Amino acid sequence: MSRMTSQYPERVYATTEEERQRPLTERLRPEGMSAGWMLAGLAALGLGAWAWYYFGPDVRRYIKIRNM
């Protein structure tokens, strides 16, 4: 038999009155992720997509020529 464990067991079940006042979605939100990191990741993905769109054909052509 497999044992099922919750990912956030200590935060789902509120133990103090202050924790009970907070909505469940706040208690389940990951503490380490901030909006700044999310924005930086999206910016990096966007920059990478733009670079591939702009430089991709030339890079592919250069790699083909180099491998000849």
CHARMM internal coordinates of N, CA and C (Angstrom, degrees):
IC EDIT
DIST 1 N 1 CA 1.4402
DIST 1 CA 1 C 1.5268
ANGL 1 N 1 CA 1 C 109.82
DIST 1 C 2 N 1.3016
ANGL 1 CA 1 C 2 N 117.13
DIHE 1 N 1 CA 1 C 2 N 138.33
DIST 2 N 2 CA 1.4529
ANGL 1 C 2 N 2 CA 119.61
DIHE 1 CA 1 C 2 N 2 CA 178.65
DIST 2 CA 2 C 1.5266
ANGL 2 N 2 CA 2 C 109.68
DIHE 1 C 2 N 2 CA 2 C -93.63
DIST 2 C 3 N 1.3023
ANGL 2 CA 2 C 3 N 114.58
DIHE 2 N 2 CA 2 C 3 N 147.65
DIST 3 N 3 CA 1.4597
ANGL 2 C 3 N 3 CA 120.37
DIHE 2 CA 2 C 3 N 3 CA 179.59
DIST 3 CA 3 C 1.5201
ANGL 3 N 3 CA 3 C 108.47
DIHE 2 C 3 N 3 CA 3 C -98.27
DIST 3 C 4 N 1.3104
ANGL 3 CA 3 C 4 N 117.04
DIHE 3 N 3 CA 3 C 4 N 126.12
DIST 4 N 4 CA 1.4633
ANGL 3 C 4 N 4 CA 121.36
DIHE 3 CA 3 C 4 N 4 CA 178.82
DIST 4 CA 4 C 1.5182
ANGL 4 N 4 CA 4 C 109.05
DIHE 3 C 4 N 4 CA 4 C -93.01
DIST 4 C 5 N 1.3161
ANGL 4 CA 4 C 5 N 116.04
DIHE 4 N 4 CA 4 C 5 N 129.75
DIST 5 N 5 CA 1.4580
ANGL 4 C 5 N 5 CA 120.28
DIHE 4 CA 4 C 5 N 5 CA 177.31
DIST 5 CA 5 C 1.5054
ANGL 5 N 5 CA 5 C 109.09
DIHE 4 C 5 N 5 CA 5 C -122.31
DIST 5 C 6 N 1.2936
ANGL 5 CA 5 C 6 N 115.69
DIHE 5 N 5 CA 5 C 6 N 147.07
DIST 6 N 6 CA 1.4499
ANGL 5 C 6 N 6 CA 120.79
DIHE 5 CA 5 C 6 N 6 CA 178.24
DIST 6 CA 6 C 1.5145
ANGL 6 N 6 CA 6 C 109.20
DIHE 5 C 6 N 6 CA 6 C -81.69
DIST 6 C 7 N 1.3108
ANGL 6 CA 6 C 7 N 116.09
DIHE 6 N 6 CA 6 C 7 N 151.27
DIST 7 N 7 CA 1.4536
ANGL 6 C 7 N 7 CA 120.13
DIHE 6 CA 6 C 7 N 7 CA -179.92
DIST 7 CA 7 C 1.5303
ANGL 7 N 7 CA 7 C 110.91
DIHE 6 C 7 N 7 CA 7 C -75.13
DIST 7 C 8 N 1.3039
ANGL 7 CA 7 C 8 N 117.66
DIHE 7 N 7 CA 7 C 8 N -32.98
DIST 8 N 8 CA 1.4590
ANGL 7 C 8 N 8 CA 122.67
DIHE 7 CA 7 C 8 N 8 CA -178.19
DIST 8 CA 8 C 1.5299
ANGL 8 N 8 CA 8 C 110.61
DIHE 7 C 8 N 8 CA 8 C -128.76
DIST 8 C 9 N 1.3147
ANGL 8 CA 8 C 9 N 119.60
DIHE 8 N 8 CA 8 C 9 N 60.61
DIST 9 N 9 CA 1.4605
ANGL 8 C 9 N 9 CA 118.68
DIHE 8 CA 8 C 9 N 9 CA -173.41
DIST 9 CA 9 C 1.5169
ANGL 9 N 9 CA 9 C 113.85
DIHE 8 C 9 N 9 CA 9 C -65.65
DIST 9 C 10 N 1.3345
ANGL 9 CA 9 C 10 N 117.91
DIHE 9 N 9 CA 9 C 10 N -36.65
DIST 10 N 10 CA 1.4575
ANGL 9 C 10 N 10 CA 119.36
DIHE 9 CA 9 C 10 N 10 CA -176.46
DIST 10 CA 10 C 1.5215
ANGL 10 N 10 CA 10 C 112.51
DIHE 9 C 10 N 10 CA 10 C -75.49
DIST 10 C 11 N 1.3226
ANGL 10 CA 10 C 11 N 118.74
DIHE 10 N 10 CA 10 C 11 N -16.91
DIST 11 N 11 CA 1.4507
ANGL 10 C 11 N 11 CA 120.56
DIHE 10 CA 10 C 11 N 11 CA -177.02
DIST 11 CA 11 C 1.5208
ANGL 11 N 11 CA 11 C 112.33
DIHE 10 C 11 N 11 CA 11 C -101.12
DIST 11 C 12 N 1.3151
ANGL 11 CA 11 C 12 N 117.99
DIHE 11 N 11 CA 11 C 12 N -18.98
DIST 12 N 12 CA 1.4544
ANGL 11 C 12 N 12 CA 120.45
DIHE 11 CA 11 C 12 N 12 CA -179.81
DIST 12 CA 12 C 1.5192
ANGL 12 N 12 CA 12 C 110.20
DIHE 11 C 12 N 12 CA 12 C -73.51
DIST 12 C 13 N 1.3143
ANGL 12 CA 12 C 13 N 116.18
DIHE 12 N 12 CA 12 C 13 N -44.90
DIST 13 N 13 CA 1.4535
ANGL 12 C 13 N 13 CA 121.10
DIHE 12 CA 12 C 13 N 13 CA -178.87
DIST 13 CA 13 C 1.5131
ANGL 13 N 13 CA 13 C 109.21
DIHE 12 C 13 N 13 CA 13 C -92.77
DIST 13 C 14 N 1.3152
ANGL 13 CA 13 C 14 N 116.14
DIHE 13 N 13 CA 13 C 14 N 107.88
DIST 14 N 14 CA 1.4550
ANGL 13 C 14 N 14 CA 121.12
DIHE 13 CA 13 C 14 N 14 CA -177.99
DIST 14 CA 14 C 1.5258
ANGL 14 N 14 CA 14 C 109.74
DIHE 13 C 14 N 14 CA 14 C -70.46
DIST 14 C 15 N 1.3227
ANGL 14 CA 14 C 15 N 116.00
DIHE 14 N 14 CA 14 C 15 N 133.49
DIST 15 N 15 CA 1.4594
ANGL 14 C 15 N 15 CA 119.65
DIHE 14 CA 14 C 15 N 15 CA -178.66
DIST 15 CA 15 C 1.5185
ANGL 15 N 15 CA 15 C 112.46
DIHE 14 C 15 N 15 CA 15 C -105.75
DIST 15 C 16 N 1.3126
ANGL 15 CA 15 C 16 N 118.34
DIHE 15 N 15 CA 15 C 16 N -26.66
DIST 16 N 16 CA 1.4628
ANGL 15 C 16 N 16 CA 120.44
DIHE 15 CA 15 C 16 N 16 CA 179.64
DIST 16 CA 16 C 1.5225
ANGL 16 N 16 CA 16 C 109.42
DIHE 15 C 16 N 16 CA 16 C -112.15
DIST 16 C 17 N 1.3077
ANGL 16 CA 16 C 17 N 114.85
DIHE 16 N 16 CA 16 C 17 N 164.25
DIST 17 N 17 CA 1.4660
ANGL 16 C 17 N 17 CA 119.74
DIHE 16 CA 16 C 17 N 17 CA -179.76
DIST 17 CA 17 C 1.5287
ANGL 17 N 17 CA 17 C 110.66
DIHE 16 C 17 N 17 CA 17 C -63.96
DIST 17 C 18 N 1.3273
ANGL 17 CA 17 C 18 N 116.96
DIHE 17 N 17 CA 17 C 18 N -36.70
DIST 18 N 18 CA 1.4673
ANGL 17 C 18 N 18 CA 120.72
DIHE 17 CA 17 C 18 N 18 CA 178.89
DIST 18 CA 18 C 1.5305
ANGL 18 N 18 CA 18 C 110.80
DIHE 17 C 18 N 18 CA 18 C -62.31
DIST 18 C 19 N 1.3365
ANGL 18 CA 18 C 19 N 117.18
DIHE 18 N 18 CA 18 C 19 N -41.04
DIST 19 N 19 CA 1.4633
ANGL 18 C 19 N 19 CA 120.42
DIHE 18 CA 18 C 19 N 19 CA 178.51
DIST 19 CA 19 C 1.5163
ANGL 19 N 19 CA 19 C 111.48
DIHE 18 C 19 N 19 CA 19 C -68.52
DIST 19 C 20 N 1.3138
ANGL 19 CA 19 C 20 N 117.52
DIHE 19 N 19 CA 19 C 20 N -32.53
DIST 20 N 20 CA 1.4601
ANGL 19 C 20 N 20 CA 120.14
DIHE 19 CA 19 C 20 N 20 CA 179.49
DIST 20 CA 20 C 1.5220
ANGL 20 N 20 CA 20 C 111.98
DIHE 19 C 20 N 20 CA 20 C -68.23
DIST 20 C 21 N 1.3141
ANGL 20 CA 20 C 21 N 117.24
DIHE 20 N 20 CA 20 C 21 N -25.37
DIST 21 N 21 CA 1.4620
ANGL 20 C 21 N 21 CA 121.66
DIHE 20 CA 20 C 21 N 21 CA -179.70
DIST 21 CA 21 C 1.5209
ANGL 21 N 21 CA 21 C 111.57
DIHE 20 C 21 N 21 CA 21 C -74.91
DIST 21 C 22 N 1.3304
ANGL 21 CA 21 C 22 N 116.99
DIHE 21 N 21 CA 21 C 22 N -27.58
DIST 22 N 22 CA 1.4664
ANGL 21 C 22 N 22 CA 120.79
DIHE 21 CA 21 C 22 N 22 CA -179.75
DIST 22 CA 22 C 1.5151
ANGL 22 N 22 CA 22 C 110.40
DIHE 21 C 22 N 22 CA 22 C -76.55
DIST 22 C 23 N 1.3343
ANGL 22 CA 22 C 23 N 118.07
DIHE 22 N 22 CA 22 C 23 N 141.97
DIST 23 N 23 CA 1.4607
ANGL 22 C 23 N 23 CA 120.51
DIHE 22 CA 22 C 23 N 23 CA 177.15
DIST 23 CA 23 C 1.5239
ANGL 23 N 23 CA 23 C 111.41
DIHE 22 C 23 N 23 CA 23 C -64.50
DIST 23 C 24 N 1.3198
ANGL 23 CA 23 C 24 N 116.05
DIHE 23 N 23 CA 23 C 24 N 154.67
DIST 24 N 24 CA 1.4579
ANGL 23 C 24 N 24 CA 121.25
DIHE 23 CA 23 C 24 N 24 CA -178.90
DIST 24 CA 24 C 1.5262
ANGL 24 N 24 CA 24 C 111.73
DIHE 23 C 24 N 24 CA 24 C -60.98
DIST 24 C 25 N 1.3334
ANGL 24 CA 24 C 25 N 116.79
DIHE 24 N 24 CA 24 C 25 N -35.22
DIST 25 N 25 CA 1.4676
ANGL 24 C 25 N 25 CA 119.24
DIHE 24 CA 24 C 25 N 25 CA -179.57
DIST 25 CA 25 C 1.5188
ANGL 25 N 25 CA 25 C 111.46
DIHE 24 C 25 N 25 CA 25 C -64.19
DIST 25 C 26 N 1.3216
ANGL 25 CA 25 C 26 N 117.79
DIHE 25 N 25 CA 25 C 26 N -33.16
DIST 26 N 26 CA 1.4707
ANGL 25 C 26 N 26 CA 120.14
DIHE 25 CA 25 C 26 N 26 CA 176.39
DIST 26 CA 26 C 1.5149
ANGL 26 N 26 CA 26 C 111.05
DIHE 25 C 26 N 26 CA 26 C -70.38
DIST 26 C 27 N 1.3222
ANGL 26 CA 26 C 27 N 116.85
DIHE 26 N 26 CA 26 C 27 N -37.51
DIST 27 N 27 CA 1.4587
ANGL 26 C 27 N 27 CA 119.64
DIHE 26 CA 26 C 27 N 27 CA -179.80
DIST 27 CA 27 C 1.5186
ANGL 27 N 27 CA 27 C 111.27
DIHE 26 C 27 N 27 CA 27 C -69.73
DIST 27 C 28 N 1.3224
ANGL 27 CA 27 C 28 N 118.41
DIHE 27 N 27 CA 27 C 28 N -26.58
DIST 28 N 28 CA 1.4606
ANGL 27 C 28 N 28 CA 121.19
DIHE 27 CA 27 C 28 N 28 CA -178.44
DIST 28 CA 28 C 1.5155
ANGL 28 N 28 CA 28 C 113.54
DIHE 27 C 28 N 28 CA 28 C -91.13
DIST 28 C 29 N 1.3264
ANGL 28 CA 28 C 29 N 117.73
DIHE 28 N 28 CA 28 C 29 N -10.39
DIST 29 N 29 CA 1.4665
ANGL 28 C 29 N 29 CA 121.21
DIHE 28 CA 28 C 29 N 29 CA -178.44
DIST 29 CA 29 C 1.5242
ANGL 29 N 29 CA 29 C 110.10
DIHE 28 C 29 N 29 CA 29 C -65.34
DIST 29 C 30 N 1.3319
ANGL 29 CA 29 C 30 N 118.71
DIHE 29 N 29 CA 29 C 30 N 131.31
DIST 30 N 30 CA 1.4577
ANGL 29 C 30 N 30 CA 120.28
DIHE 29 CA 29 C 30 N 30 CA 177.66
DIST 30 CA 30 C 1.5266
ANGL 30 N 30 CA 30 C 110.38
DIHE 29 C 30 N 30 CA 30 C -61.81
DIST 30 C 31 N 1.3015
ANGL 30 CA 30 C 31 N 116.60
DIHE 30 N 30 CA 30 C 31 N 133.81
DIST 31 N 31 CA 1.4642
ANGL 30 C 31 N 31 CA 121.51
DIHE 30 CA 30 C 31 N 31 CA -176.52
DIST 31 CA 31 C 1.5238
ANGL 31 N 31 CA 31 C 112.09
DIHE 30 C 31 N 31 CA 31 C -74.31
DIST 31 C 32 N 1.3287
ANGL 31 CA 31 C 32 N 118.49
DIHE 31 N 31 CA 31 C 32 N -32.70
DIST 32 N 32 CA 1.4515
ANGL 31 C 32 N 32 CA 121.19
DIHE 31 CA 31 C 32 N 32 CA -172.42
DIST 32 CA 32 C 1.5158
ANGL 32 N 32 CA 32 C 115.25
DIHE 31 C 32 N 32 CA 32 C -80.24
DIST 32 C 33 N 1.3155
ANGL 32 CA 32 C 33 N 119.25
DIHE 32 N 32 CA 32 C 33 N -14.95
DIST 33 N 33 CA 1.4667
ANGL 32 C 33 N 33 CA 121.49
DIHE 32 CA 32 C 33 N 33 CA -175.46
DIST 33 CA 33 C 1.5263
ANGL 33 N 33 CA 33 C 109.49
DIHE 32 C 33 N 33 CA 33 C -92.51
DIST 33 C 34 N 1.3066
ANGL 33 CA 33 C 34 N 116.63
DIHE 33 N 33 CA 33 C 34 N 125.81
DIST 34 N 34 CA 1.4552
ANGL 33 C 34 N 34 CA 119.76
DIHE 33 CA 33 C 34 N 34 CA 177.83
DIST 34 CA 34 C 1.5292
ANGL 34 N 34 CA 34 C 109.34
DIHE 33 C 34 N 34 CA 34 C -116.31
DIST 34 C 35 N 1.2992
ANGL 34 CA 34 C 35 N 115.73
DIHE 34 N 34 CA 34 C 35 N 161.28
DIST 35 N 35 CA 1.4635
ANGL 34 C 35 N 35 CA 121.00
DIHE 34 CA 34 C 35 N 35 CA -179.59
DIST 35 CA 35 C 1.5324
ANGL 35 N 35 CA 35 C 110.80
DIHE 34 C 35 N 35 CA 35 C -64.47
DIST 35 C 36 N 1.3165
ANGL 35 CA 35 C 36 N 117.01
DIHE 35 N 35 CA 35 C 36 N -31.06
DIST 36 N 36 CA 1.4632
ANGL 35 C 36 N 36 CA 120.61
DIHE 35 CA 35 C 36 N 36 CA 179.29
DIST 36 CA 36 C 1.5200
ANGL 36 N 36 CA 36 C 112.60
DIHE 35 C 36 N 36 CA 36 C -63.44
DIST 36 C 37 N 1.3405
ANGL 36 CA 36 C 37 N 116.24
DIHE 36 N 36 CA 36 C 37 N -42.94
DIST 37 N 37 CA 1.4614
ANGL 36 C 37 N 37 CA 119.53
DIHE 36 CA 36 C 37 N 37 CA 178.16
DIST 37 CA 37 C 1.5174
ANGL 37 N 37 CA 37 C 111.18
DIHE 36 C 37 N 37 CA 37 C -67.34
DIST 37 C 38 N 1.3282
ANGL 37 CA 37 C 38 N 116.14
DIHE 37 N 37 CA 37 C 38 N -36.93
DIST 38 N 38 CA 1.4693
ANGL 37 C 38 N 38 CA 119.80
DIHE 37 CA 37 C 38 N 38 CA 178.23
DIST 38 CA 38 C 1.5318
ANGL 38 N 38 CA 38 C 109.77
DIHE 37 C 38 N 38 CA 38 C -63.74
DIST 38 C 39 N 1.3162
ANGL 38 CA 38 C 39 N 117.03
DIHE 38 N 38 CA 38 C 39 N -44.04
DIST 39 N 39 CA 1.4583
ANGL 38 C 39 N 39 CA 121.31
DIHE 38 CA 38 C 39 N 39 CA 179.11
DIST 39 CA 39 C 1.5296
ANGL 39 N 39 CA 39 C 111.36
DIHE 38 C 39 N 39 CA 39 C -64.98
DIST 39 C 40 N 1.3239
ANGL 39 CA 39 C 40 N 116.69
DIHE 39 N 39 CA 39 C 40 N -40.53
DIST 40 N 40 CA 1.4666
ANGL 39 C 40 N 40 CA 120.01
DIHE 39 CA 39 C 40 N 40 CA 178.29
DIST 40 CA 40 C 1.5229
ANGL 40 N 40 CA 40 C 111.11
DIHE 39 C 40 N 40 CA 40 C -64.29
DIST 40 C 41 N 1.3249
ANGL 40 CA 40 C 41 N 117.43
DIHE 40 N 40 CA 40 C 41 N -39.52
DIST 41 N 41 CA 1.4606
ANGL 40 C 41 N 41 CA 120.82
DIHE 40 CA 40 C 41 N 41 CA 177.82
DIST 41 CA 41 C 1.5165
ANGL 41 N 41 CA 41 C 112.14
DIHE 40 C 41 N 41 CA 41 C -64.93
DIST 41 C 42 N 1.3242
ANGL 41 CA 41 C 42 N 115.82
DIHE 41 N 41 CA 41 C 42 N -42.70
DIST 42 N 42 CA 1.4646
ANGL 41 C 42 N 42 CA 119.40
DIHE 41 CA 41 C 42 N 42 CA 177.94
DIST 42 CA 42 C 1.5234
ANGL 42 N 42 CA 42 C 111.32
DIHE 41 C 42 N 42 CA 42 C -65.37
DIST 42 C 43 N 1.3284
ANGL 42 CA 42 C 43 N 116.72
DIHE 42 N 42 CA 42 C 43 N -38.36
DIST 43 N 43 CA 1.4645
ANGL 42 C 43 N 43 CA 119.97
DIHE 42 CA 42 C 43 N 43 CA 177.84
DIST 43 CA 43 C 1.5250
ANGL 43 N 43 CA 43 C 110.55
DIHE 42 C 43 N 43 CA 43 C -64.66
DIST 43 C 44 N 1.3378
ANGL 43 CA 43 C 44 N 117.43
DIHE 43 N 43 CA 43 C 44 N -40.50
DIST 44 N 44 CA 1.4645
ANGL 43 C 44 N 44 CA 120.81
DIHE 43 CA 43 C 44 N 44 CA 178.86
DIST 44 CA 44 C 1.5280
ANGL 44 N 44 CA 44 C 110.59
DIHE 43 C 44 N 44 CA 44 C -65.13
DIST 44 C 45 N 1.3329
ANGL 44 CA 44 C 45 N 116.79
DIHE 44 N 44 CA 44 C 45 N -41.77
DIST 45 N 45 CA 1.4661
ANGL 44 C 45 N 45 CA 119.52
DIHE 44 CA 44 C 45 N 45 CA 177.27
DIST 45 CA 45 C 1.5270
ANGL 45 N 45 CA 45 C 111.37
DIHE 44 C 45 N 45 CA 45 C -63.85
DIST 45 C 46 N 1.3145
ANGL 45 CA 45 C 46 N 116.99
DIHE 45 N 45 CA 45 C 46 N -41.56
DIST 46 N 46 CA 1.4589
ANGL 45 C 46 N 46 CA 120.80
DIHE 45 CA 45 C 46 N 46 CA 178.32
DIST 46 CA 46 C 1.5150
ANGL 46 N 46 CA 46 C 111.99
DIHE 45 C 46 N 46 CA 46 C -64.00
DIST 46 C 47 N 1.3167
ANGL 46 CA 46 C 47 N 116.37
DIHE 46 N 46 CA 46 C 47 N -42.49
DIST 47 N 47 CA 1.4617
ANGL 46 C 47 N 47 CA 120.48
DIHE 46 CA 46 C 47 N 47 CA 178.24
DIST 47 CA 47 C 1.5275
ANGL 47 N 47 CA 47 C 110.96
DIHE 46 C 47 N 47 CA 47 C -64.45
DIST 47 C 48 N 1.3270
ANGL 47 CA 47 C 48 N 116.61
DIHE 47 N 47 CA 47 C 48 N -40.38
DIST 48 N 48 CA 1.4598
ANGL 47 C 48 N 48 CA 120.23
DIHE 47 CA 47 C 48 N 48 CA 177.65
DIST 48 CA 48 C 1.5183
ANGL 48 N 48 CA 48 C 112.07
DIHE 47 C 48 N 48 CA 48 C -64.40
DIST 48 C 49 N 1.3424
ANGL 48 CA 48 C 49 N 116.42
DIHE 48 N 48 CA 48 C 49 N -41.66
DIST 49 N 49 CA 1.4721
ANGL 48 C 49 N 49 CA 120.03
DIHE 48 CA 48 C 49 N 49 CA 178.64
DIST 49 CA 49 C 1.5217
ANGL 49 N 49 CA 49 C 110.68
DIHE 48 C 49 N 49 CA 49 C -65.20
DIST 49 C 50 N 1.3209
ANGL 49 CA 49 C 50 N 116.25
DIHE 49 N 49 CA 49 C 50 N -42.10
DIST 50 N 50 CA 1.4666
ANGL 49 C 50 N 50 CA 119.57
DIHE 49 CA 49 C 50 N 50 CA 177.62
DIST 50 CA 50 C 1.5261
ANGL 50 N 50 CA 50 C 110.79
DIHE 49 C 50 N 50 CA 50 C -62.75
DIST 50 C 51 N 1.3203
ANGL 50 CA 50 C 51 N 118.20
DIHE 50 N 50 CA 50 C 51 N -44.16
DIST 51 N 51 CA 1.4639
ANGL 50 C 51 N 51 CA 121.81
DIHE 50 CA 50 C 51 N 51 CA -178.94
DIST 51 CA 51 C 1.5249
ANGL 51 N 51 CA 51 C 110.60
DIHE 50 C 51 N 51 CA 51 C -63.68
DIST 51 C 52 N 1.3447
ANGL 51 CA 51 C 52 N 116.77
DIHE 51 N 51 CA 51 C 52 N -41.19
DIST 52 N 52 CA 1.4610
ANGL 51 C 52 N 52 CA 118.95
DIHE 51 CA 51 C 52 N 52 CA 178.79
DIST 52 CA 52 C 1.5279
ANGL 52 N 52 CA 52 C 111.04
DIHE 51 C 52 N 52 CA 52 C -65.59
DIST 52 C 53 N 1.3277
ANGL 52 CA 52 C 53 N 116.52
DIHE 52 N 52 CA 52 C 53 N -39.92
DIST 53 N 53 CA 1.4648
ANGL 52 C 53 N 53 CA 120.39
DIHE 52 CA 52 C 53 N 53 CA 178.70
DIST 53 CA 53 C 1.5273
ANGL 53 N 53 CA 53 C 110.47
DIHE 52 C 53 N 53 CA 53 C -64.61
DIST 53 C 54 N 1.3337
ANGL 53 CA 53 C 54 N 116.48
DIHE 53 N 53 CA 53 C 54 N -40.80
DIST 54 N 54 CA 1.4507
ANGL 53 C 54 N 54 CA 121.32
DIHE 53 CA 53 C 54 N 54 CA -175.66
DIST 54 CA 54 C 1.5272
ANGL 54 N 54 CA 54 C 112.42
DIHE 53 C 54 N 54 CA 54 C -79.02
DIST 54 C 55 N 1.3383
ANGL 54 CA 54 C 55 N 116.92
DIHE 54 N 54 CA 54 C 55 N -45.38
DIST 55 N 55 CA 1.4666
ANGL 54 C 55 N 55 CA 120.94
DIHE 54 CA 54 C 55 N 55 CA -174.16
DIST 55 CA 55 C 1.5253
ANGL 55 N 55 CA 55 C 113.84
DIHE 54 C 55 N 55 CA 55 C -102.06
DIST 55 C 56 N 1.3348
ANGL 55 CA 55 C 56 N 118.51
DIHE 55 N 55 CA 55 C 56 N -10.90
DIST 56 N 56 CA 1.4557
ANGL 55 C 56 N 56 CA 122.17
DIHE 55 CA 55 C 56 N 56 CA -173.67
DIST 56 CA 56 C 1.5070
ANGL 56 N 56 CA 56 C 115.68
DIHE 55 C 56 N 56 CA 56 C -54.04
DIST 56 C 57 N 1.3305
ANGL 56 CA 56 C 57 N 119.05
DIHE 56 N 56 CA 56 C 57 N -52.54
DIST 57 N 57 CA 1.4732
ANGL 56 C 57 N 57 CA 119.19
DIHE 56 CA 56 C 57 N 57 CA -179.19
DIST 57 CA 57 C 1.5324
ANGL 57 N 57 CA 57 C 113.05
DIHE 56 C 57 N 57 CA 57 C -59.90
DIST 57 C 58 N 1.3152
ANGL 57 CA 57 C 58 N 117.67
DIHE 57 N 57 CA 57 C 58 N -39.60
DIST 58 N 58 CA 1.4656
ANGL 57 C 58 N 58 CA 120.42
DIHE 57 CA 57 C 58 N 58 CA 179.53
DIST 58 CA 58 C 1.5247
ANGL 58 N 58 CA 58 C 111.42
DIHE 57 C 58 N 58 CA 58 C -68.10
DIST 58 C 59 N 1.3285
ANGL 58 CA 58 C 59 N 116.41
DIHE 58 N 58 CA 58 C 59 N -38.95
DIST 59 N 59 CA 1.4674
ANGL 58 C 59 N 59 CA 120.14
DIHE 58 CA 58 C 59 N 59 CA 179.25
DIST 59 CA 59 C 1.5163
ANGL 59 N 59 CA 59 C 109.70
DIHE 58 C 59 N 59 CA 59 C -65.65
DIST 59 C 60 N 1.3259
ANGL 59 CA 59 C 60 N 117.51
DIHE 59 N 59 CA 59 C 60 N -44.85
DIST 60 N 60 CA 1.4618
ANGL 59 C 60 N 60 CA 120.29
DIHE 59 CA 59 C 60 N 60 CA 178.40
DIST 60 CA 60 C 1.5264
ANGL 60 N 60 CA 60 C 110.92
DIHE 59 C 60 N 60 CA 60 C -60.79
DIST 60 C 61 N 1.3232
ANGL 60 CA 60 C 61 N 117.49
DIHE 60 N 60 CA 60 C 61 N -42.91
DIST 61 N 61 CA 1.4616
ANGL 60 C 61 N 61 CA 121.88
DIHE 60 CA 60 C 61 N 61 CA 178.98
DIST 61 CA 61 C 1.5317
ANGL 61 N 61 CA 61 C 110.39
DIHE 60 C 61 N 61 CA 61 C -63.40
DIST 61 C 62 N 1.3264
ANGL 61 CA 61 C 62 N 117.84
DIHE 61 N 61 CA 61 C 62 N -42.49
DIST 62 N 62 CA 1.4626
ANGL 61 C 62 N 62 CA 122.15
DIHE 61 CA 61 C 62 N 62 CA 179.18
DIST 62 CA 62 C 1.5220
ANGL 62 N 62 CA 62 C 110.76
DIHE 61 C 62 N 62 CA 62 C -63.08
DIST 62 C 63 N 1.3232
ANGL 62 CA 62 C 63 N 117.76
DIHE 62 N 62 CA 62 C 63 N -41.66
DIST 63 N 63 CA 1.4628
ANGL 62 C 63 N 63 CA 121.27
DIHE 62 CA 62 C 63 N 63 CA 179.99
DIST 63 CA 63 C 1.5205
ANGL 63 N 63 CA 63 C 110.60
DIHE 62 C 63 N 63 CA 63 C -65.27
DIST 63 C 64 N 1.3327
ANGL 63 CA 63 C 64 N 117.29
DIHE 63 N 63 CA 63 C 64 N -39.63
DIST 64 N 64 CA 1.4737
ANGL 63 C 64 N 64 CA 120.20
DIHE 63 CA 63 C 64 N 64 CA 178.31
DIST 64 CA 64 C 1.5192
ANGL 64 N 64 CA 64 C 110.58
DIHE 63 C 64 N 64 CA 64 C -64.11
DIST 64 C 65 N 1.3367
ANGL 64 CA 64 C 65 N 116.93
DIHE 64 N 64 CA 64 C 65 N -44.59
DIST 65 N 65 CA 1.4679
ANGL 64 C 65 N 65 CA 120.99
DIHE 64 CA 64 C 65 N 65 CA -179.53
DIST 65 CA 65 C 1.5141
ANGL 65 N 65 CA 65 C 110.20
DIHE 64 C 65 N 65 CA 65 C -64.32
DIST 65 C 66 N 1.3171
ANGL 65 CA 65 C 66 N 117.43
DIHE 65 N 65 CA 65 C 66 N -40.89
DIST 66 N 66 CA 1.4582
ANGL 65 C 66 N 66 CA 122.16
DIHE 65 CA 65 C 66 N 66 CA -178.33
DIST 66 CA 66 C 1.5262
ANGL 66 N 66 CA 66 C 111.69
DIHE 65 C 66 N 66 CA 66 C -65.33
DIST 66 C 67 N 1.3299
ANGL 66 CA 66 C 67 N 116.90
DIHE 66 N 66 CA 66 C 67 N -33.95
DIST 67 N 67 CA 1.4618
ANGL 66 C 67 N 67 CA 120.34
DIHE 66 CA 66 C 67 N 67 CA -178.23
DIST 67 CA 67 C 1.5360
ANGL 67 N 67 CA 67 C 112.78
DIHE 66 C 67 N 67 CA 67 C -82.63
DIST 67 C 68 N 1.3021
ANGL 67 CA 67 C 68 N 118.58
DIHE 67 N 67 CA 67 C 68 N -3.67
DIST 68 N 68 CA 1.4740
ANGL 67 C 68 N 68 CA 120.30
DIHE 67 CA 67 C 68 N 68 CA -179.69
DIST 68 CA 68 C 1.5045
ANGL 68 N 68 CA 68 C 111.05
DIHE 67 C 68 N 68 CA 68 C -74.19
END
COOR INIT
IC SEED 1 N 1 CA 1 C
IC BUILD
